[in-house]
Amino acid sequence: MAEEFKPGCARPTGGPVGEKPKKEVEKEIVIVKKETGMIKVGQKAPDFTAPAFHKDKFVNVKLSDYLGKWVVLCFYPGDFTFV
Amino acid sequence: MGVEVLSMSVDSVFVHKMWNDNEIKKMVKGGVPYAMMSDGGGKVGTLYGIYDENAGVETRGRFIIDPDGVVQGYEVLTPPVGRNVSETIRQVQAFQLVRESKGTKATPSGWKPGKTVLSPGINLVGKVWEVWDVKEEDK
């Protein structure tokens, strides 16, 4: 039977049950982790494009289009996550 | 202040619309005024170092980026604690002052607009106590 859970501020997620991933896959994950550290202050913010919802429209946002302006970029765990 | 705000999570733009229309609009008149970006798979969050691959979500990372595209500051919180917007505004104001001074000024801890600004240089070495009161931070 499905168990009821209390939603917290992190988006509820699941995962595979039972079989562990092959060793080769684990190796790959370790390599990816090495390449994804925190960025440094005083250095360029990595550029990106992303789809967005803005003023009742769906638009594509490109960070470098904001050059010349101050930008506050906020990440959060998910919509409806309470805080 | 002239600051552009951008938000990002792994939710789709459709979910952003639903959240804005069904909840945010009830809390903030007119809803979210800035672009709510979607980062499915966390690729951008990974670039910035705030993607939690175990949970599959981005943590509460906040980056202040100057007009040259340079990251001047960031803060990262775990999901259950919300940010303090007034502290972000304070930091942006301080960074803007430093930038306008072309790096000749510095803001001491707890600085707010109107409070003492320092001009670092050979004449200020060992003299901060003469021009800045530690208690200013509490005011």
Backbone of each chain as ProteinMPNN parsed JSONL, in Angstrom:
{"seq_chain_A": "MAEEFKPGCARPTGGPVGEKPKKEVEKEIVIVKKETGMIKVGQKAPDFTAPAFHKDKFVNVKLSDYLGKWVVLCFYPGDFTFV", "coords_chain_A": {"N_chain_A": [[0.834, -1.214, 0.0], [0.409, 2.269, -0.686], [2.208, 4.675, 1.111], [1.306, 7.424, 3.12], [2.803, 10.679, 2.922], [4.323, 13.515, 4.547], [4.44, 16.618, 3.054], [7.436, 18.462, 2.679], [9.728, 21.271, 2.587], [11.515, 20.668, 0.607], [11.335, 19.445, -2.708], [9.293, 16.631, -3.064], [10.771, 13.542, -3.899], [11.479, 10.418, -5.589], [13.14, 7.246, -6.035], [15.258, 4.639, -7.453], [14.525, 1.238, -6.517], [15.992, -1.472, -4.765], [18.137, -3.133, -6.847], [21.521, -2.129, -7.073], [23.209, 0.593, -8.736], [25.485, -0.142, -11.46], [29.046, -0.538, -11.024], [30.559, 0.932, -12.844], [28.933, 3.079, -13.524], [28.871, 4.463, -11.124], [31.479, 5.418, -11.043], [31.407, 7.297, -13.11], [29.694, 9.215, -12.003], [31.241, 10.215, -9.923], [33.22, 11.548, -11.362], [31.699, 13.577, -12.592], [30.888, 15.007, -10.345], [33.294, 16.152, -9.508], [33.68, 18.099, -11.399], [31.801, 19.993, -10.85], [31.903, 22.199, -8.905], [31.413, 24.908, -6.538], [30.844, 28.142, -7.907], [33.086, 30.995, -8.225], [33.374, 34.071, -6.383], [33.872, 37.277, -7.889], [34.427, 36.332, -10.332], [33.31, 35.685, -13.738], [29.828, 35.215, -14.201], [28.445, 32.14, -15.158], [27.111, 31.902, -18.42], [23.775, 31.368, -19.685], [20.809, 30.001, -21.291], [17.285, 29.926, -20.796], [13.945, 28.637, -20.649], [11.136, 30.597, -19.675], [8.5, 31.844, -17.501], [6.915, 34.844, -17.773], [5.257, 37.749, -16.993], [2.646, 36.802, -17.874], [3.412, 35.456, -20.178], [5.214, 32.982, -22.092], [8.651, 32.911, -22.33], [12.038, 33.089, -23.695], [14.891, 33.323, -21.795], [18.031, 34.927, -21.664], [20.977, 35.046, -19.936], [23.167, 36.741, -20.568], [21.967, 38.775, -21.951], [21.368, 40.603, -20.073], [23.579, 42.051, -19.489], [25.195, 45.014, -18.372], [23.354, 45.625, -16.556], [22.437, 45.332, -13.074], [21.976, 42.183, -11.604], [19.957, 39.993, -9.744], [20.059, 36.702, -9.131], [18.062, 34.057, -8.365], [17.846, 30.858, -7.078], [15.631, 28.126, -6.281], [14.073, 25.423, -4.419], [11.6, 24.534, -5.469], [8.403, 25.273, -7.035], [5.636, 26.11, -4.992], [6.878, 25.447, -2.583], [6.531, 26.448, -0.041], [8.294, 28.375, 1.549]], "CA_chain_A": [[0.0, 0.0, 0.0], [1.16, 3.524, -0.706], [2.239, 5.323, 2.418], [1.133, 8.88, 3.057], [3.95, 11.413, 3.449], [4.084, 14.93, 4.822], [5.307, 17.397, 2.178], [8.306, 19.457, 3.314], [10.108, 22.356, 1.696], [12.228, 20.113, -0.534], [10.349, 18.797, -3.548], [9.324, 15.189, -2.835], [11.283, 12.747, -5.023], [11.662, 8.992, -5.336], [14.409, 6.704, -6.537], [15.17, 3.213, -7.762], [14.496, 0.327, -5.381], [16.658, -2.754, -4.972], [19.428, -3.24, -7.547], [22.388, -0.958, -7.013], [23.777, 0.866, -10.048], [26.775, -0.799, -11.726], [30.215, 0.221, -10.57], [30.984, 1.869, -13.904], [28.098, 4.27, -13.399], [29.355, 5.184, -9.937], [32.701, 6.107, -11.459], [30.998, 8.455, -13.894], [29.126, 10.208, -11.095], [32.357, 10.826, -9.208], [33.867, 12.493, -12.28], [30.811, 14.722, -12.748], [30.944, 15.775, -9.099], [34.549, 16.905, -9.489], [33.612, 19.245, -12.311], [30.705, 20.892, -10.531], [32.061, 22.884, -7.624], [30.787, 26.229, -6.42], [31.535, 29.16, -8.684], [33.835, 31.9, -7.348], [33.051, 35.495, -6.479], [34.896, 38.004, -8.631], [34.558, 35.744, -11.666], [32.119, 35.823, -14.586], [28.713, 34.293, -13.993], [28.26, 31.321, -16.363], [25.948, 32.319, -19.22], [22.829, 30.289, -19.989], [19.471, 30.393, -21.729], [16.286, 29.093, -20.141], [12.558, 29.047, -20.853], [10.62, 31.253, -18.468], [7.163, 32.434, -17.475], [7.103, 36.238, -17.39], [4.143, 38.639, -17.33], [1.622, 36.065, -18.617], [3.924, 34.921, -21.448], [6.369, 32.096, -22.03], [9.748, 33.573, -23.061], [13.373, 32.542, -23.484], [15.747, 34.296, -21.117], [19.473, 34.684, -21.788], [21.597, 35.87, -18.891], [24.055, 37.773, -21.119], [21.157, 39.915, -22.397], [21.253, 41.523, -18.939], [24.841, 42.779, -19.281], [24.918, 46.438, -18.239], [22.417, 45.79, -15.441], [22.634, 44.485, -11.899], [21.049, 41.055, -11.622], [19.9, 39.06, -8.617], [19.616, 35.403, -9.657], [17.65, 33.244, -7.215], [17.404, 29.482, -7.28], [14.835, 27.616, -5.159], [13.812, 23.994, -4.626], [10.478, 24.26, -6.342], [7.169, 26.016, -6.832], [4.781, 25.619, -3.891], [7.643, 24.884, -1.463], [6.184, 27.118, 1.235], [9.02, 29.567, 2.001]], "C_chain_A": [[0.866, 1.261, 0.0], [1.055, 4.215, 0.648], [2.068, 6.829, 2.256], [2.412, 9.556, 3.559], [3.587, 12.869, 3.628], [4.971, 15.758, 3.91], [6.123, 18.416, 2.957], [8.669, 20.522, 2.31], [10.967, 21.891, 0.532], [11.193, 19.383, -1.367], [10.414, 17.288, -3.332], [9.824, 14.457, -4.078], [11.387, 11.295, -4.617], [13.008, 8.535, -5.842], [14.253, 5.233, -6.797], [15.212, 2.375, -6.49], [15.279, -0.94, -5.734], [18.016, -2.639, -5.619], [20.257, -1.959, -7.464], [22.954, -0.685, -8.397], [25.148, 0.195, -10.208], [27.927, 0.102, -11.321], [30.639, 1.283, -11.582], [30.221, 3.195, -13.785], [28.566, 5.115, -12.22], [30.597, 6.016, -10.266], [32.354, 7.404, -12.184], [30.502, 9.582, -12.99], [30.239, 10.945, -10.343], [33.027, 11.883, -10.075], [33.016, 13.753, -12.428], [30.897, 15.62, -11.517], [32.185, 16.658, -9.039], [34.448, 18.191, -10.303], [32.585, 20.283, -11.873], [30.827, 21.498, -9.133], [31.302, 24.19, -7.642], [31.552, 27.207, -7.307], [32.192, 30.139, -7.715], [33.366, 33.347, -7.501], [34.21, 36.201, -7.184], [35.128, 37.428, -10.02], [33.234, 35.862, -12.421], [31.064, 34.787, -14.229], [28.545, 33.472, -15.268], [26.985, 31.722, -17.101], [25.042, 31.119, -19.492], [21.586, 30.868, -20.652], [18.493, 29.456, -21.045], [14.894, 29.579, -20.495], [12.029, 29.643, -19.56], [9.166, 31.66, -18.65], [7.323, 33.852, -16.97], [5.942, 37.077, -17.903], [3.14, 37.967, -18.282], [2.078, 35.567, -19.989], [5.029, 33.91, -21.176], [7.471, 32.699, -22.902], [11.054, 32.815, -22.859], [14.262, 33.625, -22.901], [17.204, 33.916, -21.349], [20.167, 35.617, -20.799], [22.414, 37.012, -19.495], [23.274, 38.949, -21.718], [21.04, 40.979, -21.306], [22.561, 42.252, -18.636], [24.547, 44.277, -19.285], [23.929, 46.716, -17.118], [22.865, 44.931, -14.257], [21.579, 43.396, -11.929], [21.117, 40.303, -10.293], [19.271, 37.773, -9.135], [19.323, 34.482, -8.477], [17.21, 31.852, -7.639], [16.568, 29.065, -6.073], [14.403, 26.191, -5.47], [12.606, 23.692, -5.504], [9.288, 25.142, -6.04], [6.381, 25.351, -5.702], [5.584, 25.058, -2.705], [7.605, 25.792, -0.228], [6.96, 28.382, 1.619], [9.71, 30.238, 0.818]], "O_chain_A": [[1.929, 1.295, 0.62], [-0.018, 4.323, 1.241], [2.637, 7.427, 1.342], [3.038, 9.076, 4.504], [2.687, 13.396, 2.973], [6.191, 15.61, 3.985], [5.587, 19.147, 3.79], [7.997, 20.669, 1.289], [11.14, 22.63, -0.436], [10.275, 18.769, -0.822], [11.5, 16.714, -3.409], [9.355, 14.721, -5.185], [11.383, 10.976, -3.428], [13.911, 9.344, -6.054], [13.249, 4.63, -6.42], [15.852, 2.751, -5.507], [15.228, -1.415, -6.869], [18.951, -2.108, -5.019], [19.771, -0.863, -7.744], [23.164, -1.622, -9.167], [25.871, -0.011, -9.233], [27.804, 1.326, -11.279], [31.027, 2.391, -11.212], [30.792, 4.276, -13.927], [28.646, 6.34, -12.317], [30.739, 7.157, -9.825], [32.925, 8.461, -11.913], [30.844, 10.748, -13.186], [30.171, 12.16, -10.157], [33.361, 12.97, -9.604], [33.541, 14.866, -12.394], [30.971, 16.843, -11.635], [32.119, 17.792, -8.565], [35.034, 19.219, -9.961], [32.508, 21.355, -12.474], [29.948, 21.32, -8.29], [30.639, 24.535, -8.62], [32.772, 27.107, -7.44], [31.895, 30.123, -6.52], [33.01, 33.789, -8.593], [35.365, 35.785, -7.089], [35.922, 37.96, -10.796], [32.182, 36.104, -11.829], [31.379, 33.622, -13.986], [28.504, 34.043, -16.358], [25.922, 31.865, -16.497], [25.51, 29.981, -19.522], [21.339, 32.072, -20.585], [18.835, 28.312, -20.744], [14.668, 30.781, -20.631], [12.433, 29.235, -18.472], [8.666, 31.801, -19.766], [7.813, 34.061, -15.861], [5.675, 37.112, -19.104], [2.829, 38.495, -19.349], [1.253, 35.287, -20.86], [5.7, 33.978, -20.147], [7.25, 32.969, -24.083], [11.162, 31.99, -21.951], [14.368, 34.718, -23.458], [17.577, 32.747, -21.247], [19.964, 36.83, -20.829], [22.363, 38.136, -18.994], [23.853, 40.006, -21.968], [20.661, 42.118, -21.579], [22.652, 42.984, -17.65], [23.753, 44.758, -20.093], [23.683, 47.869, -16.762], [23.575, 43.94, -14.422], [20.418, 43.657, -12.243], [22.201, 40.016, -9.785], [18.105, 37.752, -9.526], [20.214, 34.163, -7.69], [16.308, 31.696, -8.461], [16.762, 29.58, -4.972], [14.367, 25.786, -6.632], [12.598, 22.686, -6.213], [9.164, 25.69, -4.945], [6.477, 24.14, -5.505], [5.05, 24.286, -1.909], [8.574, 25.864, 0.528], [6.338, 29.379, 1.985], [10.375, 31.259, 0.988]]}, "seq_chain_B": "MGVEVLSMSVDSVFVHKMWNDNEIKKMVKGGVPYAMMSDGGGKVGTLYGIYDENAGVETRGRFIIDPDGVVQGYEVLTPPVGRNVSETIRQVQAFQLVRESKGTKATPSGWKPGKTVLSPGINLVGKVWEVWDVKEEDK", "coords_chain_B": {"N_chain_B": [[17.274, 51.532, -7.538], [17.653, 49.863, -9.663], [17.679, 46.992, -10.389], [17.608, 43.814, -11.866], [15.592, 41.027, -11.35], [15.814, 37.512, -11.392], [14.379, 34.313, -11.322], [14.81, 30.798, -10.645], [13.975, 27.385, -11.006], [13.622, 23.769, -10.982], [11.138, 23.268, -11.939], [8.61, 23.117, -14.535], [7.765, 25.628, -17.026], [5.068, 25.688, -17.159], [4.16, 24.856, -14.682], [5.188, 26.97, -13.217], [3.501, 28.998, -14.121], [1.02, 28.133, -13.102], [1.539, 28.214, -10.348], [2.031, 30.925, -9.981], [-0.444, 32.007, -10.865], [-2.334, 30.79, -9.193], [-1.508, 30.878, -6.531], [0.605, 32.811, -5.811], [-0.446, 35.218, -6.813], [-2.422, 35.71, -5.005], [-1.053, 36.538, -2.852], [0.686, 38.559, -3.596], [0.036, 41.523, -5.229], [-0.806, 41.406, -8.592], [0.945, 39.386, -9.083], [4.008, 37.492, -9.737], [6.58, 39.692, -10.622], [8.88, 39.32, -12.094], [10.951, 37.303, -14.368], [10.303, 33.872, -14.29], [12.287, 31.261, -14.385], [12.886, 28.067, -15.977], [14.588, 25.112, -15.17], [14.913, 22.347, -16.046], [16.229, 19.23, -15.153], [18.364, 20.418, -13.999], [20.65, 21.62, -15.136], [21.661, 24.251, -15.345], [21.717, 24.966, -12.664], [23.63, 23.164, -11.811], [25.884, 24.194, -13.064], [26.221, 26.467, -11.544], [26.717, 25.4, -9.125], [24.799, 24.779, -7.202], [22.975, 22.786, -7.438], [21.224, 20.065, -6.173], [21.877, 16.919, -6.626], [20.969, 14.54, -5.535], [18.445, 15.043, -4.411], [17.315, 16.108, -6.615], [16.719, 18.769, -7.016], [17.168, 22.405, -6.973], [19.079, 24.137, -4.562], [18.551, 26.889, -2.195], [19.988, 29.12, -3.685], [21.487, 32.294, -4.118], [22.537, 34.817, -6.221], [24.484, 37.692, -6.708], [24.966, 39.655, -9.426], [27.068, 41.751, -11.269], [27.013, 44.687, -13.534], [28.949, 43.977, -15.427], [28.696, 41.308, -15.625], [29.891, 39.881, -13.654], [30.153, 37.819, -10.806], [29.4, 39.055, -7.724], [28.648, 38.324, -5.201], [27.317, 35.614, -3.227], [24.778, 33.512, -1.717], [23.812, 30.58, -0.115], [21.193, 28.524, 0.869], [19.715, 25.778, 2.644], [16.656, 23.97, 1.831], [14.45, 24.491, 3.916], [14.628, 27.092, 5.063], [13.813, 30.414, 4.513], [14.937, 33.276, 2.537], [16.478, 36.499, 3.377], [15.286, 39.26, 2.137], [15.812, 41.97, 2.524], [18.461, 42.009, 3.32], [19.736, 41.183, 1.013], [19.155, 43.376, -0.621], [20.536, 45.339, 0.783], [23.181, 44.468, 0.392], [23.404, 44.709, -2.41], [23.161, 47.488, -2.649], [25.493, 48.259, -1.346], [27.469, 47.115, -2.986], [26.946, 48.559, -5.306], [27.643, 51.123, -4.512], [30.398, 50.817, -4.095], [31.174, 50.187, -6.692], [30.45, 52.523, -8.095], [32.291, 54.221, -7.004], [34.513, 53.488, -8.252], [36.009, 51.524, -7.042], [37.365, 52.829, -5.011], [36.202, 53.146, -2.576], [35.038, 51.487, 0.435], [32.759, 49.398, 2.226], [32.081, 49.137, 5.612], [31.401, 46.406, 8.0], [27.975, 45.564, 8.341], [27.141, 47.862, 7.145], [24.893, 50.425, 6.057], [22.919, 52.382, 3.724], [23.829, 55.774, 3.979], [25.38, 55.467, 6.184], [28.741, 55.389, 7.606], [31.313, 55.378, 5.188], [34.275, 53.828, 4.107], [37.558, 54.878, 3.0], [39.865, 53.1, 1.801], [43.415, 53.051, 2.133], [46.819, 54.204, 2.353], [46.764, 56.091, 4.388], [44.739, 55.253, 6.017], [45.506, 53.06, 7.338], [45.523, 51.32, 10.311], [43.899, 53.232, 11.396], [41.21, 52.983, 11.365], [39.598, 52.884, 13.605], [39.409, 55.547, 14.281], [37.718, 56.714, 12.457], [35.468, 55.137, 12.204], [32.796, 53.846, 14.034], [32.318, 50.97, 15.884], [29.826, 50.46, 16.938], [28.054, 51.47, 15.14], [27.109, 49.489, 13.561], [24.937, 48.351, 14.83], [23.0, 50.237, 14.636]], "CA_chain_B": [[18.451, 50.632, -7.506], [17.828, 49.318, -11.0], [18.148, 45.603, -10.342], [16.74, 42.821, -12.5], [15.526, 39.774, -10.596], [15.482, 36.307, -12.157], [14.317, 33.149, -10.439], [14.965, 29.55, -11.387], [13.83, 26.101, -10.327], [13.52, 22.692, -11.968], [9.753, 23.153, -12.391], [8.364, 23.566, -15.906], [7.144, 26.957, -17.105], [3.623, 25.512, -16.943], [3.968, 24.853, -13.223], [5.416, 28.362, -12.781], [2.271, 29.755, -14.409], [-0.009, 27.708, -12.151], [1.899, 28.712, -9.019], [1.818, 32.37, -10.021], [-1.861, 32.339, -11.013], [-3.202, 30.224, -8.15], [-1.088, 31.171, -5.155], [1.348, 34.068, -5.642], [-1.319, 36.375, -7.079], [-3.225, 35.952, -3.802], [-0.173, 37.123, -1.831], [1.311, 39.756, -4.154], [-0.837, 42.074, -6.272], [-0.234, 41.321, -9.936], [1.767, 38.188, -9.215], [5.475, 37.639, -9.8], [6.894, 40.672, -11.659], [10.105, 38.982, -12.836], [10.923, 36.055, -15.14], [10.493, 32.635, -13.532], [12.935, 30.389, -15.373], [12.805, 26.626, -15.751], [15.891, 24.451, -15.341], [14.696, 20.905, -15.973], [17.484, 18.483, -15.152], [19.333, 21.116, -13.146], [21.921, 21.892, -15.825], [22.175, 25.581, -14.97], [22.029, 24.88, -11.232], [24.901, 22.455, -11.68], [26.918, 25.163, -13.452], [26.403, 27.415, -10.443], [27.138, 24.659, -7.926], [23.763, 24.74, -6.164], [22.017, 21.721, -7.746], [21.338, 18.892, -5.305], [21.504, 15.833, -7.544], [20.259, 13.478, -4.822], [17.045, 15.435, -4.28], [16.828, 16.525, -7.925], [16.244, 20.16, -6.979], [18.183, 23.409, -6.68], [18.986, 24.693, -3.212], [18.224, 28.311, -2.259], [21.185, 29.897, -4.034], [21.184, 33.658, -4.576], [23.766, 35.376, -6.761], [24.449, 39.096, -7.116], [25.802, 39.752, -10.624], [27.218, 43.171, -11.591], [26.746, 44.972, -14.959], [29.93, 43.312, -16.29], [28.45, 39.868, -15.6], [30.762, 39.274, -12.645], [29.468, 37.465, -9.557], [29.973, 39.799, -6.592], [28.363, 37.66, -3.934], [26.234, 34.64, -3.25], [24.342, 32.921, -0.454], [23.108, 29.329, -0.419], [20.511, 27.971, 2.032], [18.975, 24.538, 2.427], [15.257, 24.313, 1.532], [13.407, 24.958, 4.852], [14.768, 28.465, 5.564], [13.686, 31.449, 3.481], [15.988, 34.29, 2.546], [16.152, 37.828, 3.879], [15.393, 40.124, 0.965], [16.418, 43.262, 2.857], [19.915, 41.835, 3.345], [20.176, 41.175, -0.389], [19.097, 44.768, -1.086], [21.66, 46.036, 1.427], [24.423, 44.084, -0.277], [23.433, 45.312, -3.748], [23.438, 48.919, -2.456], [26.912, 48.391, -0.996], [28.265, 46.831, -4.194], [26.752, 49.664, -6.245], [28.447, 52.25, -4.024], [31.811, 50.509, -4.362], [31.394, 50.27, -8.136], [30.389, 53.928, -8.495], [33.519, 54.884, -6.53], [35.583, 52.833, -9.015], [36.831, 50.717, -6.144], [38.113, 53.62, -4.04], [35.499, 53.102, -1.293], [34.69, 50.177, 0.973], [31.706, 49.532, 3.232], [32.355, 48.285, 6.777], [30.375, 45.406, 8.299], [26.679, 46.102, 8.756], [26.897, 49.164, 6.509], [23.622, 50.715, 5.386], [22.992, 53.696, 3.082], [23.893, 56.897, 4.907], [26.372, 55.205, 7.234], [30.13, 55.701, 7.251], [31.991, 54.635, 4.127], [35.718, 53.949, 4.283], [38.409, 55.051, 1.823], [41.092, 52.383, 2.124], [44.639, 53.632, 1.58], [47.914, 54.212, 3.332], [46.41, 56.943, 5.526], [43.716, 54.622, 6.861], [46.085, 51.899, 8.029], [45.544, 51.474, 11.768], [43.116, 54.41, 11.799], [39.774, 52.748, 11.176], [38.935, 53.22, 14.874], [39.185, 56.999, 14.373], [36.66, 57.187, 11.542], [34.285, 54.263, 12.197], [32.403, 53.337, 15.341], [31.792, 49.597, 15.782], [28.402, 50.456, 17.318], [27.25, 51.857, 13.974], [26.529, 48.28, 12.984], [23.662, 48.048, 15.487], [22.03, 51.323, 14.456]], "C_chain_B": [[18.726, 50.035, -8.879], [18.385, 47.918, -11.017], [17.123, 44.69, -11.009], [16.769, 41.546, -11.66], [15.156, 38.642, -11.544], [15.41, 35.156, -11.176], [14.388, 31.879, -11.277], [14.738, 28.347, -10.486], [13.681, 25.033, -11.403], [12.089, 22.503, -12.481], [9.609, 23.64, -13.835], [7.723, 24.951, -15.884], [5.625, 26.862, -16.878], [3.308, 25.522, -15.446], [4.185, 26.264, -12.668], [4.136, 29.178, -12.959], [1.183, 29.417, -13.378], [0.26, 28.25, -10.752], [1.624, 30.212, -8.938], [0.32, 32.689, -9.995], [-2.698, 31.917, -9.803], [-2.781, 30.534, -6.72], [-0.446, 32.551, -5.024], [0.452, 35.289, -5.822], [-2.21, 36.705, -5.885], [-2.396, 36.601, -2.703], [0.419, 38.447, -2.288], [0.443, 40.251, -5.303], [-0.137, 42.004, -7.632], [0.659, 40.111, -10.152], [3.262, 38.493, -9.295], [5.844, 38.601, -10.931], [8.093, 40.294, -12.532], [9.965, 37.628, -13.538], [11.206, 34.863, -14.235], [11.008, 31.578, -14.515], [12.842, 28.926, -14.959], [14.144, 25.966, -16.073], [15.718, 22.941, -15.163], [16.017, 20.151, -16.073], [18.598, 19.173, -14.381], [20.642, 21.483, -13.802], [22.52, 23.237, -15.425], [22.571, 25.59, -13.491], [23.351, 24.173, -10.979], [26.064, 23.38, -12.011], [27.259, 26.095, -12.289], [26.737, 26.722, -9.121], [26.078, 24.548, -6.849], [22.717, 23.65, -6.422], [22.273, 20.526, -6.839], [20.885, 17.679, -6.12], [20.798, 14.687, -6.839], [18.768, 13.785, -4.714], [16.444, 15.819, -5.629], [16.276, 17.931, -7.949], [17.417, 21.112, -6.762], [17.988, 23.863, -5.227], [18.746, 26.202, -3.329], [19.483, 29.159, -2.461], [20.787, 31.253, -4.576], [22.481, 34.342, -4.97], [23.557, 36.834, -7.134], [25.46, 39.255, -8.252], [25.864, 41.215, -11.059], [27.032, 43.406, -13.103], [27.775, 44.376, -15.923], [29.728, 41.793, -16.329], [29.306, 39.136, -14.587], [29.97, 39.008, -11.353], [30.153, 38.2, -8.404], [29.699, 39.117, -5.259], [27.313, 36.587, -4.116], [25.943, 34.13, -1.853], [23.586, 31.659, -0.848], [22.511, 28.775, 0.874], [19.862, 26.645, 1.667], [17.48, 24.883, 2.372], [14.393, 24.914, 2.644], [13.52, 26.4, 5.336], [14.737, 29.464, 4.413], [14.748, 32.523, 3.634], [15.53, 35.574, 3.218], [16.378, 38.819, 2.745], [16.08, 41.439, 1.305], [17.937, 43.16, 2.948], [20.471, 41.803, 1.918], [20.203, 42.601, -0.93], [20.266, 45.564, -0.507], [22.977, 45.728, 0.716], [24.526, 44.705, -1.671], [23.768, 46.801, -3.627], [24.921, 49.145, -2.153], [27.797, 48.151, -2.222], [28.139, 47.964, -5.211], [27.585, 50.875, -5.834], [29.927, 52.036, -4.34], [32.109, 50.678, -5.855], [31.402, 51.725, -8.611], [31.652, 54.681, -8.073], [34.738, 54.353, -7.276], [36.565, 52.114, -8.081], [37.615, 51.512, -5.114], [37.475, 53.578, -2.649], [35.243, 51.66, -0.87], [33.656, 50.38, 2.067], [31.985, 48.593, 4.403], [31.186, 47.349, 7.096], [29.101, 46.077, 8.787], [26.337, 47.429, 8.118], [25.49, 49.237, 5.911], [23.754, 52.077, 4.724], [22.952, 54.813, 4.122], [24.922, 56.711, 6.004], [27.786, 55.438, 6.692], [30.694, 54.765, 6.192], [33.49, 54.864, 4.305], [36.434, 54.155, 2.948], [39.749, 54.395, 2.112], [42.302, 53.014, 1.423], [45.661, 53.717, 2.692], [47.554, 55.034, 4.574], [45.396, 56.322, 6.481], [44.281, 53.438, 7.656], [46.158, 52.165, 9.53], [44.681, 52.607, 12.281], [41.605, 54.208, 11.663], [39.003, 53.155, 12.437], [38.646, 54.71, 15.0], [37.969, 57.444, 13.555], [35.389, 56.352, 11.592], [34.039, 53.682, 13.57], [31.777, 51.948, 15.164], [30.281, 49.565, 16.04], [27.488, 50.865, 16.17], [26.498, 50.659, 13.407], [25.148, 47.984, 13.568], [22.586, 49.082, 15.194], [21.169, 51.122, 13.215]], "O_chain_B": [[19.87, 49.738, -9.224], [19.446, 47.673, -11.593], [15.925, 44.786, -10.746], [17.838, 41.049, -11.305], [14.285, 38.799, -12.4], [16.266, 35.023, -10.301], [14.068, 31.885, -12.465], [15.234, 28.289, -9.361], [13.62, 25.345, -12.592], [11.851, 21.673, -13.359], [10.39, 24.472, -14.299], [7.206, 25.391, -14.857], [4.987, 27.828, -16.461], [2.323, 26.116, -15.006], [3.467, 26.703, -11.77], [3.738, 29.94, -12.078], [0.514, 30.307, -12.853], [-0.656, 28.689, -10.055], [1.061, 30.704, -7.96], [-0.133, 33.526, -9.213], [-3.652, 32.6, -9.432], [-3.596, 30.463, -5.8], [-0.894, 33.371, -4.223], [0.567, 36.27, -5.087], [-2.696, 37.829, -5.755], [-2.94, 37.147, -1.743], [0.632, 39.351, -1.48], [0.147, 39.504, -6.235], [0.985, 42.487, -7.791], [1.083, 39.841, -11.276], [3.713, 39.591, -8.968], [5.47, 38.367, -12.08], [8.297, 40.884, -13.593], [8.991, 36.904, -13.331], [12.202, 34.834, -13.512], [10.266, 31.074, -15.357], [12.735, 28.591, -13.78], [14.75, 26.23, -17.112], [16.294, 22.337, -14.258], [16.822, 20.406, -16.969], [19.651, 18.584, -14.137], [21.651, 21.644, -13.116], [23.725, 23.351, -15.197], [23.607, 26.138, -13.112], [24.096, 24.525, -10.065], [27.096, 23.364, -11.34], [28.416, 26.459, -12.077], [27.008, 27.384, -8.119], [26.401, 24.254, -5.698], [21.702, 23.582, -5.729], [23.398, 20.034, -6.748], [19.69, 17.435, -6.289], [20.086, 13.924, -7.492], [17.93, 12.903, -4.901], [15.223, 15.855, -5.784], [15.454, 18.261, -8.805], [18.519, 20.687, -6.413], [16.861, 23.956, -4.74], [18.736, 26.74, -4.436], [19.969, 29.817, -1.541], [19.87, 31.363, -5.39], [23.411, 34.44, -4.17], [22.576, 37.18, -7.793], [26.654, 39.022, -8.069], [24.824, 41.857, -11.205], [26.907, 42.449, -13.866], [27.503, 44.278, -17.12], [30.489, 41.077, -16.98], [29.438, 37.913, -14.646], [29.22, 39.862, -10.881], [31.338, 37.992, -8.141], [30.439, 39.313, -4.295], [26.513, 36.642, -5.049], [26.744, 34.288, -0.931], [22.809, 31.668, -1.803], [23.225, 28.578, 1.858], [19.503, 26.42, 0.511], [17.077, 25.96, 2.812], [13.622, 25.822, 2.332], [12.587, 26.896, 5.968], [15.522, 29.376, 3.47], [15.369, 32.673, 4.686], [14.363, 35.725, 3.579], [17.515, 39.173, 2.432], [16.838, 41.974, 0.496], [18.633, 44.139, 2.676], [21.549, 42.335, 1.655], [21.149, 42.995, -1.612], [20.901, 46.355, -1.203], [23.785, 46.624, 0.471], [25.593, 45.17, -2.072], [24.565, 47.322, -4.407], [25.526, 50.1, -2.64], [28.752, 48.89, -2.464], [29.106, 48.295, -5.898], [28.158, 51.565, -6.677], [30.617, 52.949, -4.793], [33.141, 51.229, -6.24], [32.242, 52.119, -9.42], [32.037, 55.661, -8.71], [35.869, 54.728, -6.967], [37.775, 52.102, -8.307], [38.449, 50.944, -4.408], [38.117, 53.927, -1.659], [35.232, 50.742, -1.691], [33.663, 51.399, 2.757], [32.113, 47.384, 4.209], [30.105, 47.487, 6.525], [29.146, 47.039, 9.553], [25.352, 48.064, 8.497], [24.973, 48.271, 5.35], [24.617, 52.862, 5.116], [22.13, 54.788, 5.037], [25.299, 57.668, 6.679], [27.991, 55.651, 5.497], [30.574, 53.544, 6.28], [33.918, 55.975, 4.619], [35.985, 53.677, 1.906], [40.668, 55.046, 2.609], [42.215, 53.45, 0.275], [45.391, 53.344, 3.834], [47.987, 54.713, 5.681], [45.211, 56.793, 7.603], [43.614, 52.889, 8.533], [46.786, 53.13, 9.963], [44.717, 52.921, 13.47], [40.826, 55.147, 11.826], [37.902, 53.7, 12.354], [37.743, 55.106, 15.737], [37.285, 58.408, 13.9], [34.347, 56.777, 11.094], [34.931, 53.105, 14.193], [30.83, 51.775, 14.396], [29.553, 48.764, 15.453], [26.281, 50.632, 16.223], [25.408, 50.791, 12.852], [24.288, 47.432, 12.882], [21.406, 48.853, 15.461], [20.304, 51.948, 12.923]]}, "name": "protein", "num_of_chains": 2, "seq": "MAEEFKPGCARPTGGPVGEKPKKEVEKEIVIVKKETGMIKVGQKAPDFTAPAFHKDKFVNVKLSDYLGKWVVLCFYPGDFTFVMGVEVLSMSVDSVFVHKMWNDNEIKKMVKGGVPYAMMSDGGGKVGTLYGIYDENAGVETRGRFIIDPDGVVQGYEVLTPPVGRNVSETIRQVQAFQLVRESKGTKATPSGWKPGKTVLSPGINLVGKVWEVWDVKEEDK"}
